[in-house]
Amino acid sequence: MTKRTPTEDVVIGGEMIRLGQFLKFAGILDSGGEVKEIIADGLVTVNGEVDRRRGRQLAVGDVVGFEGRRFRVSA
């Protein structure tokens, strides 16, 4: 049986946020350079699928995965 990783809720100020902004806002990464690199390397998932677009619009309920952790966009 696989243990499911708990999902951390990250409250944003509105209804939408870009993936790159979310990674910095949530404190997952510190700099835009880091964000650009890890997204380009395919190390970030959105709703379970790799997404290489920093400008990808995330909506409330989307789940971002990185290094075995999961973060849900919350209002």
Contacts in CASP RR format, 6 or more apart in sequence:
PFRMAT RR
TARGET T0000
AUTHOR 0000-0000-0000
METHOD contacts of the structure
MODEL  1
MTKRTPTEDVVIGGEMIRLGQFLKFAGILDSGGEVKEIIADGLVTVNGEV
DRRRGRQLAVGDVVGFEGRRFRVSA
5 68 0 8 1.000
5 69 0 8 1.000
5 70 0 8 1.000
6 70 0 8 1.000
7 63 0 8 1.000
7 70 0 8 1.000
7 71 0 8 1.000
7 72 0 8 1.000
8 69 0 8 1.000
8 70 0 8 1.000
8 71 0 8 1.000
8 72 0 8 1.000
9 71 0 8 1.000
9 72 0 8 1.000
9 74 0 8 1.000
10 22 0 8 1.000
10 25 0 8 1.000
10 26 0 8 1.000
10 71 0 8 1.000
10 72 0 8 1.000
10 73 0 8 1.000
10 74 0 8 1.000
11 74 0 8 1.000
11 75 0 8 1.000
12 22 0 8 1.000
12 25 0 8 1.000
12 60 0 8 1.000
12 73 0 8 1.000
12 74 0 8 1.000
12 75 0 8 1.000
13 75 0 8 1.000
14 75 0 8 1.000
15 59 0 8 1.000
15 60 0 8 1.000
15 75 0 8 1.000
16 57 0 8 1.000
16 58 0 8 1.000
16 59 0 8 1.000
17 25 0 8 1.000
17 57 0 8 1.000
17 58 0 8 1.000
17 73 0 8 1.000
18 54 0 8 1.000
18 55 0 8 1.000
18 56 0 8 1.000
18 57 0 8 1.000
18 58 0 8 1.000
19 39 0 8 1.000
19 44 0 8 1.000
19 46 0 8 1.000
19 51 0 8 1.000
19 53 0 8 1.000
19 54 0 8 1.000
19 55 0 8 1.000
19 56 0 8 1.000
19 57 0 8 1.000
19 58 0 8 1.000
19 64 0 8 1.000
20 32 0 8 1.000
20 35 0 8 1.000
20 39 0 8 1.000
20 54 0 8 1.000
20 55 0 8 1.000
22 28 0 8 1.000
22 58 0 8 1.000
22 64 0 8 1.000
22 71 0 8 1.000
22 73 0 8 1.000
23 29 0 8 1.000
23 35 0 8 1.000
23 38 0 8 1.000
23 39 0 8 1.000
23 44 0 8 1.000
23 64 0 8 1.000
23 66 0 8 1.000
24 30 0 8 1.000
24 31 0 8 1.000
24 32 0 8 1.000
24 35 0 8 1.000
26 64 0 8 1.000
26 71 0 8 1.000
28 64 0 8 1.000
28 66 0 8 1.000
28 69 0 8 1.000
28 71 0 8 1.000
29 35 0 8 1.000
29 38 0 8 1.000
35 54 0 8 1.000
36 54 0 8 1.000
38 44 0 8 1.000
38 66 0 8 1.000
39 51 0 8 1.000
39 52 0 8 1.000
39 53 0 8 1.000
39 54 0 8 1.000
40 52 0 8 1.000
42 50 0 8 1.000
42 51 0 8 1.000
42 52 0 8 1.000
43 66 0 8 1.000
43 67 0 8 1.000
44 50 0 8 1.000
44 51 0 8 1.000
44 64 0 8 1.000
44 65 0 8 1.000
44 66 0 8 1.000
45 51 0 8 1.000
45 64 0 8 1.000
45 65 0 8 1.000
45 66 0 8 1.000
46 56 0 8 1.000
46 58 0 8 1.000
46 62 0 8 1.000
46 63 0 8 1.000
46 64 0 8 1.000
46 65 0 8 1.000
47 62 0 8 1.000
47 63 0 8 1.000
48 63 0 8 1.000
48 65 0 8 1.000
58 64 0 8 1.000
58 73 0 8 1.000
59 73 0 8 1.000
60 73 0 8 1.000
60 74 0 8 1.000
60 75 0 8 1.000
61 72 0 8 1.000
61 73 0 8 1.000
61 74 0 8 1.000
62 72 0 8 1.000
62 73 0 8 1.000
63 70 0 8 1.000
63 71 0 8 1.000
63 72 0 8 1.000
63 73 0 8 1.000
64 70 0 8 1.000
64 71 0 8 1.000
64 72 0 8 1.000
64 73 0 8 1.000
65 71 0 8 1.000
END
